[in-house]
Amino acid sequence: MKKMIVLIGNYGSGKTELAINFAMKAAQSGRTELIDLDMVNTYFRLTEPGRMTRMKEVRLVSPNYTNSSVETLSLPAEVQSAFAMDWDTVVFDAGGDAAGSTALGRYHQDFMELEEGALEVLNVVNIRRPLSGTVEKIIHIQQEMELHSRLKITGMINNTNLSVATTPAELRDGYEMIREVSERTGVPVRYTSGRKEMLEQFLSEGHDPAFIGEPMEIETYMARDWDSWLRKM
């Protein structure tokens, strides 16, 4: 059965990094496509020079005009290949605000025709970002994303981090807040993600597995600092 993973989340949640990680893991065992549907955040694009060198196993579909001076992006016809072709896994990286989620709504009927259990819609949550810094804000943006994407969120990912300044406290604080969101909304926590050392420390603390989900060790593919950017110049 074809599996589709839709990652949504507000600016700075880390969903693009997670989208690559999901795609790379899936590519180890099957044909995988990664679709960049983030029509809002053009700063960290999946197709920037140098970022695809380690992703030869994954077919990438990105908005038209990516890597050009044109900032008005449009969705390519190739997105339909996600539904028409025989992929084992398709990962969607979609914007998390109203405008970004609307891009998903265009494919509502295609998603609805998938086999039961084939679709996961995951809200990537990083409580260290202002738009998701409280339980109320997380619930509000989650409701907005569902409304505009016309898709039901099936789970959350605790991806709380401060980039290179991340400590185990980030995952711990994210766990507490996302646990409350889950209890209030009924949306389960499907994954807790982080770098190996931080994740191991967090998992050793004995938190309730029901609000951790599947631990997901992530590898960094996206450069987020000036030094890395300058090295590519």
Backbone torsions as a table, in degrees:
resi	resn	phi	psi	omega
1	MET	NA	131.7	176.0
2	LYS	-64.4	135.7	178.3
3	LYS	-111.8	133.8	177.6
4	MET	-120.4	128.8	179.7
5	ILE	-117.9	116.9	178.4
6	VAL	-106.0	120.0	178.7
7	LEU	-106.2	121.9	175.0
8	ILE	-126.1	157.7	-177.8
9	GLY	168.6	151.2	-175.3
10	ASN	-71.5	170.0	-177.4
11	TYR	-53.2	129.4	177.7
12	GLY	87.1	4.1	-178.8
13	SER	-73.9	-23.1	-178.4
14	GLY	95.4	16.4	-175.3
15	LYS	-67.6	-30.8	179.5
16	THR	-66.8	-42.2	175.4
17	GLU	-59.9	-43.8	179.6
18	LEU	-66.7	-37.3	179.1
19	ALA	-58.9	-43.7	178.3
20	ILE	-63.8	-43.4	-179.7
21	ASN	-62.7	-43.7	177.1
22	PHE	-60.1	-44.6	-177.8
23	ALA	-65.6	-43.4	-178.8
24	MET	-64.9	-39.2	178.0
25	LYS	-66.8	-41.8	-179.7
26	ALA	-65.1	-35.2	-177.3
27	ALA	-66.7	-17.1	178.3
28	GLN	-69.3	-19.9	-175.8
29	SER	-130.1	2.7	-179.4
30	GLY	-174.9	173.1	-179.3
31	ARG	-71.8	126.4	-169.5
32	THR	-130.6	139.3	175.1
33	GLU	-124.5	139.4	178.7
34	LEU	-119.4	122.8	-175.7
35	ILE	-114.7	121.7	179.2
36	ASP	-90.2	102.0	179.4
37	LEU	-108.0	14.1	-179.6
38	ASP	-78.4	99.5	-177.2
39	MET	-91.9	2.8	-175.5
40	VAL	-107.2	-55.0	-176.5
41	ASN	-88.8	101.7	-179.5
42	THR	-95.8	4.6	-176.3
43	TYR	-75.3	-48.3	177.4
44	PHE	-107.3	92.6	-179.9
45	ARG	-96.4	145.0	179.4
46	LEU	-65.3	-24.0	-173.3
47	THR	-101.5	11.4	177.5
48	GLU	-61.4	148.1	-176.2
49	PRO	-51.6	133.8	176.4
50	GLY	91.5	-13.9	-175.2
51	ARG	-89.8	-8.5	-179.7
52	MET	-106.0	1.3	-175.2
53	THR	-63.5	-26.2	-178.5
54	ARG	-103.4	12.5	-174.3
55	MET	-121.4	33.7	-176.5
56	LYS	-65.9	-21.2	-178.4
57	GLU	-79.9	-8.6	-173.3
58	VAL	-116.6	131.5	173.8
59	ARG	-84.1	128.8	-177.8
60	LEU	-109.1	134.4	171.7
61	VAL	-119.6	124.9	-177.4
62	SER	-127.0	162.8	177.4
63	PRO	-58.7	149.7	174.8
64	ASN	-62.2	148.1	178.4
65	TYR	78.1	5.9	174.3
66	THR	-59.2	140.8	-178.0
67	ASN	70.2	16.3	173.5
68	SER	-112.8	-179.6	178.5
69	SER	-84.0	0.6	-179.5
70	VAL	-86.3	124.9	-177.5
71	GLU	-96.2	-8.3	177.7
72	THR	-90.6	105.3	-174.9
73	LEU	-92.4	151.3	175.1
74	SER	-132.2	155.1	-176.7
75	LEU	-81.1	130.3	-179.9
76	PRO	-78.0	155.7	178.7
77	ALA	-63.6	-22.6	-177.5
78	GLU	-63.1	-16.0	177.9
79	VAL	-57.0	-33.3	-178.3
80	GLN	-63.4	-19.2	178.8
81	SER	-63.0	-23.4	178.4
82	ALA	-59.3	-35.3	-176.6
83	PHE	-97.1	-29.3	-173.8
84	ALA	-86.3	-29.1	-174.4
85	MET	-97.9	164.6	-172.3
86	ASP	-90.8	67.2	176.7
87	TRP	-83.8	151.5	171.0
88	ASP	-81.9	-40.2	180.0
89	THR	-140.5	136.8	172.2
90	VAL	-124.9	129.3	179.3
91	VAL	-113.4	126.9	177.2
92	PHE	-105.8	128.9	173.1
93	ASP	-106.4	105.3	-173.4
94	ALA	-118.3	150.5	177.4
95	GLY	-64.6	151.4	-171.9
96	GLY	-102.7	-6.1	176.9
97	ASP	-93.1	-172.4	-176.3
98	ALA	-58.9	-45.6	-178.3
99	ALA	-65.1	-43.5	-178.6
100	GLY	-66.5	-40.0	-178.8
101	SER	-69.2	-27.8	-179.3
102	THR	-61.6	-30.9	178.4
103	ALA	-59.1	-34.8	178.0
104	LEU	-68.3	-34.5	-177.8
105	GLY	-59.0	-25.4	179.1
106	ARG	-62.1	-26.1	-176.3
107	TYR	-107.8	21.3	-175.9
108	HIS	-54.2	-49.1	-176.9
109	GLN	-63.7	-38.0	178.3
110	ASP	-63.3	-42.4	178.5
111	PHE	-64.4	-39.3	-177.5
112	MET	-67.5	-21.4	-178.8
113	GLU	-87.7	-1.4	177.7
114	LEU	-70.1	156.1	175.4
115	GLU	-62.0	150.5	178.3
116	GLU	-60.3	131.2	179.8
117	GLY	89.7	-3.4	-177.6
118	ALA	-82.1	-20.0	-172.6
119	LEU	-110.1	128.5	170.0
120	GLU	-117.4	128.5	176.1
121	VAL	-116.3	109.7	-169.4
122	LEU	-114.8	126.0	176.3
123	ASN	-88.6	114.5	179.3
124	VAL	-84.1	118.1	-173.9
125	VAL	-114.3	126.9	173.3
126	ASN	-126.8	101.9	-173.0
127	ILE	-71.3	-6.4	177.5
128	ARG	-84.8	10.2	175.5
129	ARG	-109.7	140.4	-173.0
130	PRO	-55.4	-37.2	-175.9
131	LEU	-74.2	-10.5	177.8
132	SER	-133.9	37.3	-175.4
133	GLY	-88.5	-2.5	176.6
134	THR	-138.5	162.4	177.6
135	VAL	-58.6	-43.8	-177.9
136	GLU	-62.8	-39.8	179.7
137	LYS	-67.0	-40.2	179.4
138	ILE	-63.1	-45.3	179.7
139	ILE	-63.7	-41.4	-178.8
140	HIS	-63.3	-48.8	-177.5
141	ILE	-68.8	-30.6	176.6
142	GLN	-64.4	-43.1	178.6
143	GLN	-65.4	-39.5	177.9
144	GLU	-62.7	-44.3	-178.7
145	MET	-64.0	-39.1	178.0
146	GLU	-64.5	-42.1	-178.2
147	LEU	-62.1	-48.8	-173.3
148	HIS	-81.7	-29.0	178.4
149	SER	-83.4	-19.5	-175.7
150	ARG	62.2	30.2	178.3
151	LEU	-127.5	146.7	177.6
152	LYS	-87.5	126.8	176.2
153	ILE	-70.4	126.0	-176.1
154	THR	-100.0	-10.1	-179.9
155	GLY	-174.4	167.5	177.5
156	MET	-119.5	154.9	173.5
157	ILE	-119.7	123.2	173.6
158	ASN	-81.2	100.6	-179.5
159	ASN	-118.0	36.1	-176.4
160	THR	-65.6	124.6	-178.1
161	ASN	-158.4	164.8	172.8
162	LEU	-127.0	42.6	-178.9
163	SER	54.2	-127.7	-175.4
164	VAL	-70.6	-13.2	-179.9
165	ALA	-94.8	11.5	-177.3
166	THR	-66.7	138.4	173.9
167	THR	-127.2	169.7	176.4
168	PRO	-57.9	-21.0	179.1
169	ALA	-62.6	-30.5	-179.8
170	GLU	-63.3	-50.6	179.3
171	LEU	-64.3	-37.2	-179.7
172	ARG	-63.8	-48.2	179.8
173	ASP	-66.4	-38.5	176.8
174	GLY	-62.8	-40.4	178.0
175	TYR	-57.2	-47.5	-177.2
176	GLU	-63.1	-44.4	-177.0
177	MET	-72.4	-42.8	-178.3
178	ILE	-70.0	-30.4	173.9
179	ARG	-58.7	-45.0	179.4
180	GLU	-64.7	-40.0	177.2
181	VAL	-60.1	-44.7	-179.9
182	SER	-62.4	-42.6	-179.8
183	GLU	-65.8	-34.7	-178.1
184	ARG	-82.2	-29.1	-175.0
185	THR	-107.7	-20.0	-175.7
186	GLY	82.9	1.0	178.0
187	VAL	-81.1	121.1	-175.4
188	PRO	-75.3	159.0	171.6
189	VAL	-89.9	115.2	-176.3
190	ARG	-91.0	-34.5	-176.9
191	TYR	-143.4	151.4	164.9
192	THR	-123.5	122.7	-172.4
193	SER	-119.4	152.3	178.2
194	GLY	174.1	172.2	175.5
195	ARG	-67.8	153.8	-170.6
196	LYS	-49.5	-51.9	-174.2
197	GLU	-67.4	-37.8	179.3
198	MET	-69.8	-41.5	-179.3
199	LEU	-65.3	-42.6	179.4
200	GLU	-62.5	-42.6	178.5
201	GLN	-61.3	-46.7	-179.7
202	PHE	-61.8	-45.6	-176.9
203	LEU	-66.6	-25.4	-178.9
204	SER	-76.0	-7.5	-173.5
205	GLU	-87.1	-4.3	172.6
206	GLY	80.3	31.6	178.0
207	HIS	-73.3	161.7	-178.0
208	ASP	-65.4	117.7	-178.5
209	PRO	-58.6	-25.7	-179.0
210	ALA	-63.0	-22.3	-179.0
211	PHE	-114.5	19.3	173.5
212	ILE	-111.4	-38.5	-176.2
213	GLY	71.2	-146.1	179.7
214	GLU	-88.4	121.8	176.0
215	PRO	-64.1	134.7	-177.8
216	MET	-129.2	106.0	177.1
217	GLU	-77.0	126.3	-175.9
218	ILE	-109.9	149.8	174.1
219	GLU	-107.9	143.8	-177.9
220	THR	-86.1	120.1	175.8
221	TYR	-110.1	-31.9	-174.8
222	MET	-92.2	123.9	176.3
223	ALA	-75.2	134.8	-178.7
224	ARG	-128.0	20.2	-178.5
225	ASP	-135.7	156.7	-175.4
226	TRP	-63.5	-36.9	-178.5
227	ASP	-61.4	-43.9	179.4
228	SER	-64.7	-39.1	-179.4
229	TRP	-66.7	-42.6	-178.2
230	LEU	-67.3	-31.7	179.9
231	ARG	-64.3	-22.7	-178.8
232	LYS	-88.8	-9.1	-177.9
233	MET	-75.5	NA	NA
